[in-house]
Every structure is written in structure tokens, then in C-alpha cells.
Amino acid sequence: MEISKAINLIQNKEIAIVGGGPGGLTLARLLQLKGASVRVYERDFSKEERVQGAIVDLHFESGLKVIEAAGLMDAFKANYMPGADKFRMVDQEGSIMMDEHNQNSEAGFGDEHFRPEIDRGALRNILTDALLPDTVVWNSQFVSMAQVNNIWELNFKNGKKATASIVIGAEGYRSKIRSYITDIEALYSGATIIQGEIDYPETECPEIYALVDNANLIAMGIGKTIAMQPRGDGGLTFYASSLYPEGWIKNSGIDFNDREEVCAYLVQYYKEWNPIFFTLFKACNHFVPRPLNYFPLDQDWETQSNLTIIGDAAHLMPPSGEGVNTAMLDALDLSECLTGGEFQNIQAAIIAYEKRMRARATILGQEALEGIKDFASPSDESVKKLIEQFNRN
């Protein structure tokens, strides 16, 4: 790893990043390029422990920009999934309403409209492999921390401890680090998804597998949708979405650990749909309900001198395709503020980063909230508008 020798605020500082997702790993890579001493504390036992989810697309002005800054573009190009950025929309009968599969696109790397997809596990591997040995400390579920003489002492569930001069929370929307910065809690958007994973869709739900065709598929009916994405290992992730009252998961009476009970609910809820979608539910062995929450768009807090947060820990928002991209852009902004030589101390650098981060998150969060109803509970009118927009492009 070629390291910049420029003098910066993080020289002789021990930095702890809590959370080994795309944001945390990207930040570690960028800081190490500037000579920082960094550890990433991740709760997973290893990078192979669990499925990381479906594919994610990186954008020209954010995710891809950061990959380039991290010196990882060649690795990304070797691992992305060509053609997976295609999009297909069907109605509740499975009839195609929009389809990019038959369109020849000349967009590629360097084109601002190109948004290549990559498996989340592959992205984690690229970032992890680019770090110095032993940077990621696995099996490190954060429990608590305390500050003594401007040094943080972190405690983990396995009984181990660590110390750091600077702590950065990157452990997602359930961030415990966030509670040391602000007590602002998440709000409910009105939408909930039931997520499922299918390991062998080619044999377990072949009609759906063919319909997805290794790209992004969304099935839209009045008041409910099902989004489907391939995984890099050949599996499939789906999200059954609709509007539900707050607290529905707890109050519904459904045991979401009972796959047969959840499957029966979904078959009944989508009873007016083509039965091919029922094969999707029946092929799933494990369902996870997720209320789509968000942090208030006007949130603010008093910046600390050696503690901050990035990604969903800082600005949770409903899904809009911006989550990973924004977390990676947070990482780039924070690394530049800490190492660019522009600020006199760490707190001033964090103030500048948080100001930039919150301004961006407010805009993206507003867009996500405005689109949540059309995503989870579309109307005839919203579907028609989406098709018209697609045809114009």
C-alpha cells in the first residue's frame, strides 16, 4: 500500500471504526492511505459469516468516485456484475410494463449515467483485502465505552477492550455509538418491508428466476410491491413492501420466526396476484420484517472533539439507492477533513465534515421520503408516471 506522507491531524492517533460495512471499511482504507493507525471492530465472526444481501449499484458522483479515490477501481471492475444494472417492471400478473433488458446501452465506466451493480459480499471483500493485515478485528460486538483523559476505552461483548484517540461509528441504523453523540431517535416512514432470501432460485422458483434474469425486478400492484434482486452467489433477495401502521410488526400477531406462518400471510395478502409470486414466498426459509425508519431531516447535535458517525448511523433514510453510496461519500469527506491540512484541530475537521454530511443527507432524505409511498404502495397514477418517465429516458 502506497502511503501519503503529508502531515495531518491523525498522526500518532489511534482510530477506532466501529462497524465493518461499506462505509467503515472505505473509511479505513482511505485513512490508511494517509498513514493512519486504524482498527475496524466488526461484530461478525468473519467476512464469510453471513450473506451480505443483494447487489448494490454505485453511482458516478458518489460510490464510484470513492472507489477511484481509494485506488480500487481495477478491483471493482474485476468483480462487478455486468448487465445487473438493468431494470424490469411487471404488474401483479407478471406482465412486463418496462424492460431494459432488450435495450442496447453504450454507457460504461466514466459515464455519469452508468451505475454498475456489485454483490455486497464482493464489495466487502474488495475493501477488506485492500486493508493492512489485521485491520479488521472480527467478533467484536460493541457494548459500551468511556473516555478518560481524552482517550476512549471500548468494551466488547467477548470481554475484550480497546483504546482509541478517535472513535467513528459506522455500524448502521442501530448504532450504539450514535447514543454517545445524540439522543435523537428514528421516525417511522409508514412503510414496512418483509425481506426474504432464497439460496437456489433457479430450482426453487424457476419462473421468478427467469423473470428476474440476473437484474433488478419490481412487481407493482395497487397498494403493494415486491422488489427482487440477484445475489452474486446465485441467490435471490426479495422485499415485499406496503404501508402498515406503526408497530404493525409487533401487533400483527404474526410469528416472523415461523416461516410457514409468514408465507401463509404473504400468500393471503397477495392473493389477487399471479400465483408465480407465491413460489417466491414458499421457497424462502427465513423472513425478516423491517420498518422503514428515518432520522429527522432537521437533526443537529453538538460536535464532539474526537467522536463522529457516518452512513446510516448518522442519517438513516428509506431505501432510495443512495444508502451505500452516501456512506462511502461520508467516508471520503471525513477522511479529507481529517487529513487535508485545512483545519487546526480534529474537532474543527469533524465540524466541517458533519456540516457537509447533514446538508447532503437532508436533500437525499427528503427525496427518499417523497418516494416512499410510490415504492411501497403505488397507485395507478404513480405507475403510469413511472412508465412515462422511463419512456422519456
C-alpha positions in Angstrom: 0.0 0.0 0.0 1.5 3.4 -1.1 1.0 5.8 1.8 0.9 9.6 1.7 3.5 11.2 4.0 1.6 14.5 4.3 1.4 15.9 7.8 -2.2 15.7 9.1 -4.3 15.7 12.2 -4.3 12.0 12.7 -0.6 11.4 13.0 0.1 9.5 16.2 -3.6 8.9 16.7 -5.3 5.5 17.2 -8.5 5.5 15.3 -11.3 3.0 16.1 -14.1 2.5 13.5 -17.0 0.5 14.9 -18.7 -1.4 12.1 -17.3 -3.2 9.1 -19.8 -2.3 6.4 -19.0 -0.5 3.2 -18.8 2.9 5.0 -16.5 1.8 7.8 -14.2 -0.3 5.5 -14.0 2.5 3.0 -13.0 5.0 5.7 -10.3 2.6 7.0 -8.8 2.3 3.5 -8.8 6.0 2.9 -7.3 6.8 6.3 -4.6 4.1 5.9 -3.6 5.6 2.5 -2.8 8.7 4.6 -0.7 6.8 7.1 -3.3 6.5 9.9 -3.3 3.8 12.5 -6.8 2.3 12.2 -8.7 -0.7 13.6 -12.2 -1.7 12.4 -14.2 -3.5 15.1 -16.9 -5.8 13.5 -19.4 -8.0 15.2 -19.4 -10.7 12.6 -17.1 -13.6 13.3 -15.5 -13.4 9.8 -16.3 -11.8 6.5 -17.8 -15.1 5.3 -20.2 -15.5 8.3 -23.4 -14.3 6.7 -25.0 -13.3 3.4 -24.4 -9.6 3.0 -27.6 -9.1 1.0 -28.3 -8.4 -2.6 -26.5 -6.4 -5.2 -25.8 -2.7 -4.8 -25.3 -0.1 -7.5 -22.5 2.5 -7.2 -23.0 6.0 -8.6 -20.7 8.1 -10.7 -20.8 11.1 -8.3 -20.5 9.1 -5.1 -19.7 5.4 -4.8 -17.6 5.2 -7.9 -15.9 8.5 -7.1 -14.8 7.0 -3.7 -13.7 3.7 -5.2 -11.4 5.7 -7.5 -10.1 7.8 -4.6 -9.4 4.5 -2.7 -7.4 3.2 -5.6 -9.7 0.2 -6.1 -11.3 0.8 -9.5 -9.5 -2.2 -11.1 -10.6 -4.5 -8.3 -14.2 -3.2 -8.7 -14.2 -3.7 -12.4 -13.0 -7.3 -11.9 -15.8 -8.1 -9.5 -18.9 -6.1 -10.6 -21.8 -7.8 -12.3 -22.2 -6.7 -16.0 -25.8 -6.3 -17.0 -27.2 -6.4 -13.5 -27.9 -2.7 -13.6 -30.8 -3.5 -16.0 -34.3 -2.8 -14.7 -37.6 -4.6 -15.4 -41.1 -3.7 -14.0 -44.0 -6.1 -14.1 -47.6 -5.9 -12.9 -49.3 -8.2 -10.4 -50.0 -10.7 -13.3 -46.3 -10.8 -14.1 -46.8 -9.0 -17.4 -43.9 -6.7 -18.4 -44.6 -3.0 -18.3 -41.0 -1.7 -18.5 -37.9 -3.5 -19.6 -34.3 -2.5 -20.2 -33.0 -6.0 -21.0 -33.6 -5.5 -24.7 -32.1 -2.1 -24.8 -28.5 -1.6 -26.0 -26.8 0.8 -23.8 -23.4 2.3 -24.6 -23.0 3.6 -21.0 -19.9 2.4 -19.2 -17.3 3.5 -16.7 -16.7 7.2 -16.9 -20.3 7.8 -18.0 -22.3 9.7 -15.3 -25.4 7.6 -16.0 -23.7 4.3 -15.6 -24.5 2.6 -12.2 -22.8 -0.8 -12.2 -24.0 -3.3 -9.7 -21.9 -5.4 -7.4 -22.7 -8.1 -4.9 -22.4 -6.7 -1.3 -20.2 -9.6 -0.3 -17.8 -8.9 -3.2 -17.7 -5.2 -2.3 -16.8 -6.1 1.4 -14.1 -8.5 0.1 -12.6 -5.8 -2.1 -12.4 -3.3 0.7 -11.2 -5.8 3.4 -8.5 -7.2 1.1 -7.2 -3.6 0.5 -6.5 -3.0 4.2 -3.3 -3.7 6.1 -3.2 -7.1 7.8 -5.3 -7.4 11.0 -7.0 -4.1 10.4 -10.4 -5.7 10.9 -10.9 -7.2 14.4 -13.7 -9.7 13.9 -16.1 -11.0 16.6 -16.1 -7.5 18.2 -19.6 -6.5 19.1 -19.5 -3.1 20.7 -21.1 -2.8 24.1 -20.0 0.4 25.7 -17.2 2.9 26.0 -15.9 5.6 28.4 -13.5 8.5 28.0 -10.5 9.0 30.3 -8.0 11.8 29.6 -9.3 12.2 26.0 -8.8 8.5 25.3 -11.8 6.2 24.6 -11.8 2.8 26.2 -14.2 0.5 24.2 -15.7 -2.7 25.6 -16.9 -5.6 23.5 -19.3 -8.5 24.2 -16.5 -11.0 24.0 -14.9 -9.3 27.1 -12.1 -7.7 25.2 -11.2 -4.0 25.3 -9.6 -1.5 23.1 -8.4 2.2 23.3 -8.6 4.9 20.7 -7.9 8.6 20.3 -10.8 9.0 17.8 -13.9 6.8 17.5 -16.1 6.7 14.4 -19.5 4.9 14.4 -20.2 3.1 11.2 -22.4 0.3 12.5 -25.7 1.2 10.8 -29.1 2.4 11.9 -28.9 0.5 15.3 -25.7 2.3 16.1 -24.7 2.3 19.8 -22.0 4.9 19.1 -24.7 7.3 18.0 -26.1 7.4 21.5 -22.9 9.0 22.7 -23.5 11.9 20.3 -27.2 12.5 20.3 -30.5 11.1 21.7 -32.5 12.0 18.5 -34.4 8.8 17.6 -35.7 7.5 14.3 -39.2 8.1 13.0 -41.4 5.7 11.1 -42.0 6.4 7.4 -45.2 4.5 7.2 -43.8 1.7 5.1 -42.6 -1.8 6.1 -40.8 -4.5 4.1 -40.7 -8.2 4.6 -37.3 -9.4 3.3 -36.6 -12.9 2.2 -33.5 -14.8 0.9 -33.6 -17.7 -1.5 -30.4 -19.6 -2.0 -31.3 -21.6 -5.1 -34.0 -19.7 -7.0 -33.1 -21.4 -10.3 -34.6 -24.7 -9.0 -36.9 -23.4 -6.2 -38.8 -20.7 -8.0 -37.7 -21.1 -11.7 -40.4 -18.8 -13.2 -39.4 -15.9 -10.9 -35.7 -16.6 -11.6 -36.3 -16.3 -15.3 -38.3 -13.1 -14.8 -35.5 -11.5 -12.7 -33.0 -12.5 -15.3 -30.0 -11.5 -13.2 -31.0 -7.9 -12.8 -33.4 -5.7 -10.9 -37.1 -6.6 -11.0 -40.1 -4.9 -9.3 -43.6 -6.1 -9.4 -46.1 -3.4 -8.7 -49.8 -3.7 -7.7 -52.1 -1.2 -6.2 -51.0 -0.7 -2.6 -48.2 -3.2 -2.6 -45.0 -4.2 -4.3 -42.4 -6.9 -4.5 -38.8 -6.0 -5.4 -36.3 -8.7 -6.3 -32.5 -8.6 -6.8 -29.9 -11.3 -7.6 -27.0 -12.1 -5.3 -23.6 -12.7 -6.5 -23.7 -16.3 -5.3 -26.7 -17.1 -7.4 -29.2 -16.5 -4.7 -32.1 -14.0 -4.7 -33.2 -11.3 -2.2 -36.8 -10.0 -2.3 -38.7 -7.3 -0.4 -42.4 -7.4 -0.1 -43.5 -3.8 0.7 -46.6 -2.0 1.7 -47.9 0.7 4.1 -48.6 -0.5 7.6 -49.4 1.3 10.8 -46.6 2.0 13.2 -45.9 -1.0 15.5 -47.5 -3.4 13.0 -44.8 -6.0 13.2 -45.3 -6.4 17.0 -49.1 -6.0 16.9 -49.8 -8.2 13.8 -49.8 -11.4 15.8 -47.5 -13.0 13.2 -44.6 -15.0 14.4 -41.9 -13.9 12.0 -39.7 -16.8 13.1 -42.3 -19.2 11.8 -41.6 -19.4 8.0 -44.9 -21.2 7.3 -46.9 -18.6 9.1 -45.2 -15.7 7.3 -45.6 -17.5 4.0 -49.3 -18.0 4.6 -49.7 -14.4 5.5 -48.0 -13.2 2.3 -49.9 -15.6 0.1 -53.1 -14.2 1.5 -52.0 -10.6 1.3 -51.1 -11.0 -2.3 -54.0 -13.4 -3.1 -55.1 -11.3 -6.2 -51.6 -11.6 -7.7 -50.4 -14.3 -10.2 -49.5 -17.5 -8.2 -46.0 -17.4 -9.6 -45.2 -14.9 -6.9 -46.3 -17.4 -4.3 -43.5 -19.6 -5.3 -41.2 -16.9 -4.2 -42.6 -16.9 -0.7 -42.7 -20.7 -0.5 -39.1 -21.0 -1.5 -37.9 -18.7 1.4 -36.7 -20.3 4.6 -36.3 -17.1 6.6 -38.2 -13.8 6.6 -37.1 -10.6 8.3 -39.7 -7.7 8.8 -38.2 -4.2 8.6 -40.0 -1.0 9.3 -38.6 1.7 7.1 -37.4 4.4 9.5 -35.5 7.6 9.1 -33.8 10.2 11.2 -35.4 13.6 11.3 -34.2 15.7 8.3 -33.5 18.7 10.6 -31.5 16.8 13.1 -28.5 18.5 14.7 -26.1 18.0 17.6 -23.1 19.5 19.3 -20.0 18.2 17.6 -17.6 16.4 19.8 -13.8 16.6 19.7 -13.0 13.0 18.9 -16.2 11.2 18.0 -18.5 11.1 15.0 -20.7 8.9 12.9 -21.1 8.0 9.2 -23.7 6.3 7.0 -27.0 5.0 8.4 -25.7 5.7 11.9 -25.8 9.4 11.0 -28.6 9.7 8.6 -30.9 6.7 8.2 -33.4 7.1 5.4 -35.8 4.9 3.5 -34.3 2.9 0.6 -33.7 5.0 -2.5 -30.5 3.6 -3.9 -28.3 6.1 -2.1 -27.5 4.3 1.2 -24.2 2.6 0.4 -23.2 5.4 -1.9 -23.8 8.1 0.8 -22.0 6.1 3.4 -18.9 5.8 1.1 -19.1 9.5 0.3 -19.3 10.3 4.1 -16.1 8.2 4.4 -14.4 10.3 1.7 -15.5 13.6 3.2 -14.4 12.7 6.7 -11.0 11.3 5.6 -10.4 14.5 3.6 -11.3 16.8 6.5 -9.1 14.8 8.9 -6.1 14.6 6.6 -6.3 17.6 4.2 -4.4 20.0 6.3 -7.2 22.6 6.2 -8.2 22.5 9.9 -6.3 23.3 13.0 -7.7 20.5 15.2 -9.8 17.4 15.0 -12.9 18.9 16.3 -12.8 21.6 13.6 -12.4 18.9 11.0 -15.3 16.9 12.4 -17.5 20.1 12.4 -16.8 20.7 8.7 -17.5 17.0 7.9 -20.8 16.9 9.9 -22.0 20.1 8.3 -21.4 18.7 4.8 -22.8 15.3 5.7 -26.0 16.7 7.2 -26.6 19.1 4.3 -26.3 16.2 1.8 -28.4 13.8 3.9 -31.2 16.4 4.2 -31.6 16.6 0.5 -31.4 12.8 -0.1 -33.6 12.0 2.8 -36.4 14.4 1.6 -36.2 12.7 -1.8 -36.5 9.3 -0.2 -39.4 10.2 1.9 -41.3 11.7 -1.1 -40.8 8.5 -3.0 -41.6 6.0 -0.3 -45.4 5.8 -1.0 -44.8 5.1 -4.7 -42.3 2.5 -3.8 -44.3 0.6 -1.1 -47.9 1.4 -2.1 -48.2 2.6 -5.7 -51.4 3.9 -7.3 -52.4 3.6 -10.9 -51.3 7.2 -11.4 -47.8 6.7 -9.9 -47.2 3.6 -12.0 -48.2 5.5 -15.2 -45.9 8.4 -14.3 -43.0 5.9 -13.7 -43.6 4.3 -17.1 -43.8 7.7 -18.8 -40.5 8.8 -17.2 -38.9 5.6 -18.3 -40.0 6.0 -21.9 -38.7 9.6 -22.0 -35.3 8.5 -20.9 
